[in-house]
């Protein structure tokens, strides 16, 4: 059971007006609207902190990972995991909750770079080594086919 405590806050008049407007729009008492706003704000702050942790963990794991499995093991040991999205981009997720935290590009992680570094496709990707990273994707789609007999 949650225990309530009476708290007094000195707030600017425009913030009090904004709480009143939001409460009317949501058909809530102003105190309940303020509680919702505080919870959302605290969740946002906690999320920002978790994203910062994810960036640091990703950088540390990348610095010493030998392969995909080693990278995932290092990330999971500190509460994160790397996932591949539909477009092929990598993203850092919270582990074990598996909630998206940030895009791999934010930390400087590109799938093509890691495929070349680890000499293997992202683990579990359907289609094996040829999808979605063809030779042309890795070479920047320059038209080079990788075949010597190409005309």
C-alpha positions in Angstrom: 0.0 0.0 0.0 1.3 3.4 -1.0 1.6 6.0 1.7 1.0 9.6 0.8 2.7 12.6 2.3 1.7 16.2 2.1 4.4 18.3 0.3 4.5 22.0 -0.3 6.3 23.3 -3.4 6.9 26.8 -4.5 6.1 26.8 -8.3 5.9 29.5 -10.9 2.4 30.7 -11.7 2.7 29.6 -15.4 3.6 26.0 -14.3 0.6 25.9 -12.0 -1.6 27.1 -14.9 -0.1 24.4 -17.2 -0.9 21.7 -14.6 -4.5 23.0 -14.4 -4.9 23.0 -18.2 -3.4 19.5 -18.5 -5.7 18.3 -15.7 -8.8 19.7 -17.4 -7.8 18.2 -20.7 -7.3 14.8 -19.1 -10.3 15.1 -16.9 -8.2 14.6 -13.8 -7.9 16.5 -10.5 -4.8 18.9 -10.6 -3.0 16.9 -7.9 -3.3 13.7 -10.0 -2.1 15.4 -13.1 0.9 16.7 -11.2 1.6 13.2 -9.9 1.5 11.9 -13.5 3.8 14.6 -14.7 6.3 13.9 -11.9 6.3 10.2 -12.6 6.8 10.8 -16.4 9.6 13.3 -15.6 11.4 10.9 -13.3 11.0 8.0 -15.8 12.6 10.2 -18.4 15.5 11.2 -16.2 16.1 7.5 -15.3 16.0 6.6 -19.0 18.6 9.3 -19.9 20.8 7.8 -17.2 20.4 4.3 -18.6 21.2 5.5 -22.1 24.4 7.0 -20.8 25.2 3.7 -19.1 24.5 1.9 -22.4 26.9 4.2 -24.3 29.7 3.6 -21.8 29.1 -0.2 -21.8 29.0 -0.3 -25.6 32.3 1.6 -25.9 34.0 -0.6 -23.3 32.7 -3.9 -24.8 33.7 -2.8 -28.4 37.2 -2.0 -27.2 38.0 -5.5 -26.3 35.4 -7.8 -27.9 37.0 -10.6 -30.1 33.8 -11.6 -31.9 30.0 -11.2 -31.9 29.5 -13.7 -29.0 32.2 -12.0 -26.9 30.6 -8.6 -27.6 27.1 -9.9 -26.5 28.5 -11.6 -23.5 30.3 -8.4 -22.3 27.2 -6.4 -22.9 24.8 -8.8 -21.1 27.2 -8.9 -18.1 26.4 -5.3 -17.5 22.7 -5.4 -18.4 22.6 -4.6 -22.1 22.3 -6.5 -25.4 22.8 -5.6 -29.1 19.8 -6.2 -31.5 19.5 -5.9 -35.2 16.5 -4.0 -36.6 14.6 -4.7 -39.8 16.7 -2.3 -41.8 19.9 -3.9 -40.6 20.8 -1.2 -38.2 22.0 -2.2 -34.7 20.5 -0.9 -31.5 21.4 -1.3 -27.8 18.6 -2.7 -25.7 18.2 -3.1 -21.9 18.8 -6.7 -20.8 16.8 -8.8 -19.8 13.8 -6.5 -20.3 14.8 -6.1 -24.0 13.7 -2.5 -24.2 15.2 -0.3 -26.9 17.6 2.3 -25.5 19.5 3.8 -28.3 20.7 3.4 -31.9 24.1 1.8 -32.5 25.1 4.9 -34.6 24.8 7.0 -31.5 27.8 5.0 -30.1 29.5 4.8 -33.5 28.5 1.2 -34.2 27.7 0.3 -37.8 26.7 -3.2 -38.7 28.9 -3.2 -41.8 32.0 -2.2 -39.8 31.4 -5.0 -37.2 30.7 -7.6 -39.9 34.1 -6.8 -41.4 35.8 -6.7 -38.0 34.4 -10.0 -36.8 34.4 -11.6 -40.3 30.8 -12.9 -39.7 27.2 -11.7 -40.1 25.3 -10.6 -37.0 24.4 -13.8 -35.1 21.0 -15.3 -35.8 20.3 -13.1 -38.9 18.1 -15.0 -41.3 19.7 -15.4 -44.7 23.2 -16.0 -43.4 26.2 -14.1 -44.6 24.7 -12.7 -47.7 21.8 -10.7 -46.3 21.4 -7.8 -45.8 25.1 -7.1 -46.3 26.1 -7.9 -49.9 29.5 -7.1 -51.2 28.1 -4.0 -52.8 26.6 -2.8 -49.5 30.0 -3.1 -47.8 31.7 -1.4 -50.7 29.3 1.5 -50.7 27.2 0.3 -53.7 29.9 1.4 -56.2 28.8 -1.0 -58.8 31.9 -3.3 -58.2 30.7 -6.9 -58.3 33.7 -8.5 -56.8 34.0 -10.8 -59.9 37.1 -10.6 -62.1 35.1 -11.7 -65.1 32.5 -9.0 -64.8 32.2 -6.8 -67.9 
